């Protein structure tokens, strides 16, 4: 029956793809990420040898795709490390040459403009963590939000800055 369950899950995914994608887009905020997660979910189902009885295939597939998306986001967030963000935010050496100083000022201006484009709470969370040096639990307490939301907001802020600054 486990092979039948896999076929049933694959059929369910095929038949309810649009509904699952719509729910994932709502939860993740990205149609591309939702589509990629469903694609990976399909591939993971193909690679499995057995699945036990699944009472709610929709909930099972949604959770599986959501977890795939979160794993993908975590992997992508590793592309820009905290040290790289810190190096962007660092003040220039006090004795740089004129070209270095001009480039640093230009980079800093670009970063400031980019950070001003962020939603206020996301920008404040980024500043608290990266400039003030607060830990994520301290940031969560300061803003009255969950640690998970702090992680997501930091990740989104860093990804946005990286994309806008072509890093």
C-alpha positions as CSV (number, residue, x, y, z in Angstrom):
1,X,0.0,0.0,0.0
2,X,2.9,2.4,0.5
3,X,3.7,2.5,-3.3
4,X,0.0,3.2,-3.8
5,X,0.2,6.1,-1.3
6,X,3.1,7.6,-3.2
7,X,1.1,7.4,-6.5
8,X,-1.9,8.9,-4.7
9,X,0.2,11.8,-3.4
10,X,1.7,12.4,-6.8
11,X,-1.8,12.4,-8.4
12,X,-3.1,14.7,-5.6
13,X,-0.2,17.1,-6.2
14,X,-0.9,17.1,-9.9
15,X,-4.6,17.7,-9.5
16,X,-4.4,20.3,-6.7
17,X,-1.2,22.0,-7.9
18,X,-2.8,25.4,-8.4
19,X,-4.4,25.4,-5.0
20,X,-1.3,24.2,-3.3
21,X,0.8,26.9,-5.1
22,X,-1.7,29.6,-4.2
23,X,-1.5,28.7,-0.5
24,X,2.3,28.5,-0.6
25,X,2.5,31.9,-2.4
26,X,0.3,33.4,0.3
27,X,2.5,31.9,3.1
28,X,5.9,32.4,1.5
29,X,5.2,35.7,-0.4
30,X,6.9,34.4,-3.6
31,X,5.3,32.6,-6.6
32,X,8.8,31.6,-7.8
33,X,9.7,30.0,-4.5
34,X,6.3,28.3,-4.2
35,X,6.7,26.8,-7.7
36,X,10.2,25.6,-7.0
37,X,9.1,24.1,-3.7
38,X,6.3,22.1,-5.4
39,X,8.8,21.0,-8.1
40,X,11.2,19.8,-5.5
41,X,8.3,18.1,-3.6
42,X,7.4,16.2,-6.7
43,X,11.0,15.1,-7.2
44,X,11.2,14.0,-3.5
45,X,8.1,12.0,-3.9
46,X,9.6,10.2,-6.9
47,X,12.7,9.4,-4.9
48,X,10.8,7.9,-2.0
49,X,10.3,4.2,-1.8
50,X,7.5,4.2,0.7
51,X,5.1,6.4,2.6
52,X,2.8,5.3,5.3
53,X,-0.9,6.1,5.4
54,X,-1.6,9.8,4.9
55,X,-4.9,11.0,6.4
56,X,-4.8,14.4,4.8
57,X,-2.8,14.5,1.5
58,X,-3.3,18.2,1.0
59,X,-1.9,19.1,4.5
60,X,0.9,16.6,4.1
61,X,2.0,17.9,0.7
62,X,1.6,21.6,1.8
63,X,3.8,20.9,4.8
64,X,6.3,19.0,2.7
65,X,6.5,21.8,0.1
66,X,6.7,24.5,2.8
67,X,9.6,22.7,4.5
68,X,11.3,22.4,1.1
69,X,10.9,26.2,0.6
70,X,12.2,27.0,4.0
71,X,15.3,24.7,3.4
72,X,15.8,26.5,0.1
73,X,15.6,29.9,1.7
74,X,18.1,28.9,4.4
75,X,20.5,27.7,1.7
76,X,20.1,30.9,-0.2
77,X,20.5,33.0,2.8
78,X,24.0,31.5,3.3
79,X,25.1,33.3,0.2
80,X,25.5,36.6,2.0
81,X,26.9,36.0,5.5
82,X,26.6,38.2,8.4
83,X,30.3,39.1,8.1
84,X,29.7,40.2,4.5
85,X,26.8,42.5,5.7
86,X,29.0,43.8,8.5
87,X,31.8,44.5,6.0
88,X,29.4,46.6,3.9
89,X,28.3,48.5,7.0
90,X,31.8,49.2,8.3
91,X,33.1,52.7,8.2
92,X,36.1,53.2,5.9
93,X,39.7,53.2,7.2
94,X,40.6,56.7,8.5
95,X,43.4,57.1,6.0
96,X,42.2,55.8,2.6
97,X,43.2,57.3,-0.7
98,X,40.8,59.5,-2.5
99,X,39.5,56.7,-4.9
100,X,38.9,54.4,-1.9
101,X,37.1,57.1,0.1
102,X,34.9,58.0,-2.9
103,X,34.0,54.3,-3.5
104,X,33.3,53.8,0.2
105,X,31.0,56.9,0.3
106,X,29.3,55.7,-2.8
107,X,28.8,52.2,-1.4
108,X,27.5,53.6,1.9
109,X,25.1,56.0,0.2
110,X,23.8,53.1,-1.9
111,X,23.3,51.0,1.3
112,X,21.5,53.8,3.1
113,X,19.2,54.3,0.1
114,X,18.5,50.6,-0.1
115,X,17.8,50.3,3.6
116,X,15.4,53.2,3.4
117,X,13.4,51.2,0.9
118,X,12.9,48.4,3.5
119,X,9.7,48.3,5.5
120,X,10.3,50.2,8.8
121,X,10.1,47.2,11.1
122,X,12.5,45.2,8.9
123,X,14.9,48.1,8.7
124,X,14.8,48.6,12.5
125,X,15.4,44.9,13.1
126,X,18.4,44.9,10.7
127,X,19.8,48.0,12.4
128,X,19.3,46.5,15.9
129,X,21.0,43.3,15.0
130,X,23.8,44.5,12.8
131,X,24.6,48.0,14.1
132,X,23.6,47.8,17.7
133,X,24.9,44.3,18.0
134,X,21.7,42.9,19.7
135,X,21.2,39.1,19.7
136,X,18.2,37.8,17.9
137,X,16.4,36.9,21.2
138,X,17.1,40.5,22.3
139,X,15.7,41.9,19.1
140,X,12.6,39.7,19.5
141,X,12.0,41.0,23.0
142,X,12.6,44.6,21.9
143,X,10.0,44.4,19.1
144,X,7.6,42.0,20.8
145,X,7.8,39.4,18.1
146,X,8.9,35.8,17.8
147,X,12.4,34.7,17.3
148,X,11.4,33.0,14.1
149,X,10.0,36.3,12.8
150,X,13.2,38.0,13.7
151,X,15.1,35.4,11.7
152,X,12.8,35.8,8.7
153,X,13.0,39.6,8.8
154,X,16.8,39.6,9.0
155,X,17.0,37.1,6.1
156,X,14.6,39.1,3.9
157,X,16.4,42.4,4.7
158,X,19.8,40.9,3.9
159,X,18.5,39.3,0.7
160,X,16.9,42.5,-0.4
161,X,20.1,44.5,0.3
162,X,22.2,41.9,-1.5
163,X,20.0,42.0,-4.6
164,X,19.8,45.8,-4.7
165,X,23.5,46.2,-4.2
166,X,24.3,43.4,-6.7
167,X,26.3,41.4,-4.1
